[in-house]
């Protein structure tokens, strides 16, 4: 990872570390054929270097704030679905407004280590359980149940929530397994059922493609399937019933003060999502 970040070879990184060890007169890394780990001295040196980096970043941010400018790198992580339909369009206008910001966008559907991967801000939906981060709600997003006309022609169109239990589902694994769906009727009343199926994926876009191929019913963000619903490639199921809205959160590592660039991006995202 260090070699990739620096744009040099792993052997060059190893050489620099050995030169540093020679200069300091102490071993920083424990090396084996399969792994590397820090020695006690290496850990102390790393922590002190990290403090210097953070101090330099804070100094840069304070000067930029006095000038009313945003500078530096923003590291943002999110899921495939949210990146495609929300984050990427919002970031385009944000980058246009702040030309001295550089962006590193990490797109993956599984949870990641914000601190280990030096992520400034991650955007996730659902219930948050990790208290080691701070979070703020950005929006509430609509989900729908849908399937392809071919699937419904072969398996029938469910006309009650109870009928859903007889159908095949394409299941989104980051939501947990097994999964349950809670449906609420516009006129009152609720129904809860467990999803059944034989296809599981951790990728929202793949889930949509499987639905388009007639492999089962999916629950998905409305924004992700809006075009297909309008074209008739997918059909909304039980439109008189609704799923609970998904809370969309911005998640950040705990800091005394969030950097100005992060605070400005949060404000920008809230305004953008309110207008969606």
Beta strands, then each sheet from edge to edge (+ up, - down):
strand 1: 29-31
strand 2: 36-38
strand 3: 72-78
strand 4: 101-107
strand 5: 121-125
strand 6: 133-141
strand 7: 143-147
strand 8: 170-172
strand 9: 180-185
strand 10: 190-194
strand 11: 199-201
strand 12: 218-221
strand 13: 235-236
strand 14: 241-243
strand 15: 246-253
sheet 1: 1+ 2-
sheet 2: 4+ 3+ 5+ 15- 6+
sheet 3: 12+ 7- 13+
sheet 4: 8+ 11+
sheet 5: 10+ 9- 14+
end
